[in-house]
Amino acid sequence: MAALHATRLFRSLTDAEFEAVLVRGRACGVRYEKGETVAEAESRRSDFLVLVSGRLQGVREHEDGSQDFVQLFVPGEVCGLDIVCSSSRKCPFRLQALDETDIVHIDYDGMFSSRTPNAGEQKLREGVTQTLATESLRRLHKIDVLYRRALRDRVSVYLRNLSILSGSKCVETNMDREQFAQYLGVNRSALSHELARMREDGLIDFKKGSFAILREL
């Protein structure tokens, strides 16, 4: 409950308003095992998800059996709010649990089913707008990364954006090397080579998905 209430979507609601929203939205907590599918691609959704623990990834699969890593969701993030606000309500990729993952499903239409509009509903709509705006900015950041032609520039822009968002020179990608490479649109060996060169040049240090920015990127 505390983790849910702290999200950008709900944080402005009073305890009573928050609890009423969960009741109207028929909030339901579900635990998914590692590798389990949470939502199929092209499935029509009426609910959105809030991650409480674990990690969730969006993957786009191809006819030859290969797949592309599209997006990563970590605890505290809202997934699928943009989908249920769209006209089609179709999930554009398959959602899969990367770890043992706890998720709360909330029915979007149910949240706003109160017969008497109140201040809590207005605050909730503002939370929806802010959450969607944040998601839009995250996608713009990815476009900014992929726009760069040189791999070093892609890595630098990505880490710099993370640093700005977190307010720290030490950042977590929450991705393994293969996922990071797919996010940047390159192969894993090329990324590993470039990261090693950036470490040698004194720009960054890293251990798995943790990066320290040592000099201005």
Secondary structure, DSSP 8 states (H G I E B T S, - for coil): -HHHHTSTTTTTS-HHHHHHHHHHTT-EEEEE-TT-EEE-TT-B-SEEEEEEES-EEEEEE-TTS-EEEEEEE-TT-EESHHHHTSSS-B-SSEEEESSSEEEEEEEHHHHT--SS--HHHHHHHHHHHHHHHHHHHHHHHHHHHHH-SSHHHHHHHHHHHHHHHHTSSEEE----HHHHHHHHTS-HHHHHHHHHHHHHTTSEEEETTEEEE-S--
